[in-house]
Amino acid sequence: MQGKRVLVTGGAGFIGSNLANRLAVDNDVIAVDDLYLGAAENLDDAVEFVEASVVDDDYPVDVDVVFHLAALSSRNMHENDPQRGCRVNVEGFVNAVERAREAGCETVVYASTSSIYGSRTEPSPVDMDVEAHTAYEASKLARERYAEYFANHHDMNVAGLRFFSVYQGFGGNEEHKGEYANTVAQFADAIASGEAPELFGDGSQTRDFTHVSDVARACELAADHELTGVYNVGTQEAYTFNEMVAMINDALGTDVDPEYIECPFDGYVHDTMADYSTFHEATGWEPEIGFEEGVERVCEPYQ
């Protein structure tokens, strides 16, 4: 993407700031964020930052492309305040897209979630039946239905990306998320400090860990190809938390054993893995950073 005027909502957040900084090399980028989860220092000087909530009407929308990443981005955040979660995740999405549409924008890429697949050890295709078990999942499915409306009724290009376990590490733009950061970031930080990471159960749960640089590139490709529909963004590989801890220890040259605790959450998703074939067919995208290299990148600032 080159020479475009771009809006990134949630643009000071973890994924949003990585995307905004990537696009700002060749485009005019506006990052909108209310700083509930974001941090303005995540953004490069080339990005125009506007502090605002997506449910408001006081941020610029006269753009060529909207990347809508603003959200209460985890189950726990949403369950702690489900009304706010609905306002931000659903109303905020409709507000941002409708305002941009009225200003002439025809292309939107937005964040959905892989959580709606539940627990699966096999790759999850985008056309499988899904259902909501949490308010967070319900809000993301509502986005997908409103995206269908904008695409069908207003003939817009609206692509939803179901992200799988996105990480970068506290040495990147993830530190501000704290307890809501990816487990790779949290465990690496704990082990580097000589502390035992806490794993639920026996540590055999698996995740499709996807590096944020691959996710940012996927967002850009979805816009470049003016896609409509829903797509998975993941690696189609899964690693257990035990394997992850061992890889972190290898990268850091440490030998810190995890502590195993009882899972405090009902309905905890034990396993995830993407089937990204539909997105690959549409754009040619495939992950470039394998998990071993990704863990080394996470651990590098500690060495």
FENRA-V244228 format. One line per field, one symbol per residue. phi: phi as a letter, one per 40 degrees, with the letter a starting at -180 (. if undefined). psi: psi as a letter, one per 20 degrees, with the letter a starting at -180 (. if undefined). A space follows every 50 residues. Layout:
phi = ???
psi = ???
This chain:
phi = .agbcbbbcgcccccdcccdcccccbacbbbbacgcbcadccccccccbb caccccbbbcbcbcabbbbcaccadcdcccacccdccccbcccccccccc ccchcbbbbbcbaccccgcaccdccccccbacbbcdccccccdccccdcc cccbfccbbbbccbfcaahcccbbcccfcccdcdcccccccccgbcccbc gbgccbbccbcccccccccccccdcfcbhbacbacgbbbcccccccccdc ccgbabccbcbcccbcgcccaaacbcccccccbgcacbbccccccccccd ccc
psi = pqkqpppoqkijafgghggghghihjroppppqjjgirohiiqrhipppo oqqiirkkqpjmrhppooipqokrgggghhmhghgggghfghgggggggh ghijpippprpbqihiibopiqpoqijqpqrpirhghhhhhhghghhggh gghjlrooppooqomprhqiickihihcijrqhggghggghhjjqpqppq cjjiqqqnppqhhhgghggghhghjlqpapqqoaikqqqrhggggghggg hikrmoqrpprppipqkpohqqpqojhghghhijqqqhorhghgghghig ii.
